[in-house]
Amino acid sequence: MTTNVKQAFANWLEQVFLKWQAEKGKRASLLEFAEYIGYSRPLISMWLGGQRLPAEDGIKRLADLFGLEIYDVIQLPRPNPYLQRINQVFGNLSPEHQQKLAEDAEYYEVNSHERISKISKRRKTTSN
């Protein structure tokens, strides 16, 4: 990632830290903030200094705590909400239902390509 993205993230995180302090109703230390989000103070300092970006699991954790805006800030696509819902329940499904869900997804994917292909063929025939 570029330096601009690291700096944008650092600015965003600083605003999040200040907002978090305001919600607590008192000044809080960076150590308290680090403990709240589950990372070390030195790592948070590197993030705030624009030296590093969080790894994928850190991005997800920050998004869970502070919102999906983080994806925009670091120029990554936001997670698909439908896929997130499937991931949340997938482990609770029986193996048979997991397999059925996977087969259904493949079925829809194959059929959507066939539908698009048929539409394209129809357009070519009607435009000639």
N, C-alpha and C positions, 0 to 999 in steps of 0.2 A: 504494500500500500504506500501511497505517496505521503510526503511530509504534510501536505495540505489536509489529507484525511486524518492523519494522526492529530494534527492541531485542531481540526473541527471536532474530533472526538474528545480531546482534552477540554475544549471550551464547553461542550455539551455536558461532560461529566462534572465540571466545576459548577455549572448551573444546577445540575441535579443535586450536588452536594449542598449548595446554598439553599435550595428549596427544601431538602430533607432537614436541614438545620432549622429552617423557619417552621416547618411542621412540628418539630420537636419542641419548639418554643424556647430554645436556648442554644447558645453556641455549643457545638460539639467538636470533638477532635477528629482528625483524620483517622486515627486509630479506631474510634467508635464507629465511624462510617465504614471503615474497612471490615470491621467485625460484623456490622449489619449486613453487608453484601457478601461476606464470606471469603474475603481475600486479605492478603497481608498488606500492612500499611506501606512497605517499600514498593510493592507492585502498584498500588493505587497512586503513589507518588510518581512512578514512571508513566502511568497513564496520564496523570494530570500534567506532567512535564512534556507530553507529546513524544515520548521516547518509544513507547510500545502501544500496541493495541491488544485488546483481550483476544484470547483464543475463541473458537466457536462455542464451547460450552460457557465461557464467560459472557459472550454476547447474548446467548440465550438466557442466562441468569439475570443479566442486567435488563433485558427486555421483559422478563417476568416481573421484575421489581419496579421498573420505571417506564415501561411502555415500548411499543414497537418502533418509536422514532429513532432509536439507536441504529436500526438497519439503514434508514435514510442518511443518517449522519456519516456512517462509514461506507456508504454507497454499495450496500448489499441488498438483494431483493428480500422483501419481507416474506416470512414463512407463509405457506399456503394454509389458511385456517381449516380447510376440509381435511387436508393431510394431517394436521395436528390433532384434529378430533379422532381420526382413524387411529393414529399412533397412541392416543390416550386409552382407547378401549381395546386395541388389538390384543394385548397381553392377557386380557380378561376373557377372551373368546376361547372356545374349545378349539383344538387342532382342526377339527372338521370345519368349523365356521371360519377359521383363519384361511384354510385352503379355499373355501367357497368364495370368500371375499377377494382373494388373489385371483381366482379364476374369473370372477365377475369383472374385476378391473381389466384383466387382459381382454375379455370379451368386448367390453365397451371401447377399449383402445383400438382393437382390430376393426370393429364395426364403424367407428368414427372415421378411420382412414378409408374404409371402403365407401362410406357415404360421401366423403370429400372427393374421392376419386371418381365416383359416379357423377357428382355435380360438375366436376371439371370436364369430364367427357361430354356431358350434356351441353355445356356451354360451348365447347369446341364445335360440336355438331350443329348447334343452332347458329353459330356465328359464321359458318362456312356457307 
